[in-house]
Amino acid sequence: MEDYEPAEGEASRIGLTLETYILEGMLGRREARGYFTSLLNQIALAAKMVTSRVRRAGLVNVLGTTGDTNATGDTVQKLDQEANETLLRVLGRRNHCAAAASEEEEDIRILSTADTANYLVVFDPLDGSSNIDVNISIGTIFGVYRKEHDGPATKADFLKPGRELQAAGYIIYGSSTQFVITTGGAVHGFTYDPSVGEFLLSHENIRVPDHHPTYSINEGNAGRWTDGVKHWNDWVKGEDNAEKRPYSLRYVGTLVADAHRTLLRGGIFAYPGDTKSPEGKLRLLYEANPIAFIFEAAGGVATTGEERILDIEPTELHQRVPLILGSTRNVDEFLSFGKK
Ligand code: P6P
C-alpha cells in the first residue's frame, strides 16, 4: 500500500480537510475511492457529532452514569451510551458497514446486509469515560476490517488479528479535538476547527521517536506487578544522568490520551498483566489492536510483553490483553527486565 507522495512542488498539505484527504486517496489507498472512502467519512462525521456533545458535557444533562454496566462490567456513563448510539446510527447509513463490535455492546450489531456492505468496524465509543465528569481528556478508538465473504457478518468475522486491519484511528477530545488515522502507511493527525466544522491536517506523517525519558503506568498497581515489571519500574526511577534517568512519569488514565502523548513525543505506556489481572485490563479488539496498528505504522512497537499485539488470534469480542507500547528503545528496556 504505497503512501501518497505530493507532486513535485506541491504546496504543503497542512490545513487540508480530512474529507479531502480521504476523498483524494491521500491516506495511501488510491484504489479504494468508493465504499471505504465513504465509511471513513462517516466515522469523521460521527467524530464531529460526538465532539459537539463532549464539549458541552458540563452544560447538557449528560454527565453522570446511567446506572447500567456494559459488556465488560464497566459502569456506563451517559455520554458512553450517546457516543455508542451515534456511531452505530451513522455507520448504519449508506450500507458500507456490515456490522460493528463496540465496547458498549454485548454482541456484534448487524448494520447492513446489502452487497455493498464490505466492511466491519470495531470501536470503543468513549475511552476513558470515567474521566468525563472531571473534564480530563477522553477519546474514541476505531478499527476497520474488510468482510471477506458474501452474506451477513458474523461474530467470527471480528475474531481477526489486528494485522488485518484496513484502517485504524482515534479521536482525542483534549484541549483540542484531534483525529489520528492510518491505513497502514503514514499516520496523520487532523485538528478540529469548530469555526468551520472541519478536521484540518495538522500533523502530517507522524513518527514515534525511538526513545524518550517518559514512562506511563498506573503505579497504584505496583504491589501486583511481576518481579520483572517491578525491577523495570525501579530502574526507570534510578539516577543516571547519561541515560536521563529518572524518567518522568505521565499517566492520564485514558488510553487515548496516554497513547497520543507517547505517539507524538515517544516514551513508553504499559498496562501489563499482574497477579490480580493476568491478562491486564485493556481490550484487544477495540483498544489495543487499533492503537497498536497506529504505533507500528508510525515506527513504534506494541506488545503483550511476550508477543506482538497485532499477531494475537482473538477468541472473544471483549477479551483483555496486556499492552506495552511506545518507542522501540523504551519498549526494549522494558522487555530486558523480562517476566522474572
Ligand atoms: P486504570 C479507561 O477506563 C481505560 O479503559 C483506559 O482508557 C485507560 O488506559 C485504563 O482504563 C486506565 O485504567 O486502572 O489505570 O484506571
Boltz pocket constraint, residues with backbone or C-beta under 6 A from the ligand:
constraints:
  - pocket:
      binder: B
      contacts: [[A, 127], [A, 128], [A, 129], [A, 130], [A, 218], [A, 253], [A, 254], [A, 255], [A, 256], [A, 271], [A, 281], [A, 282]]
      max_distance: 6.0
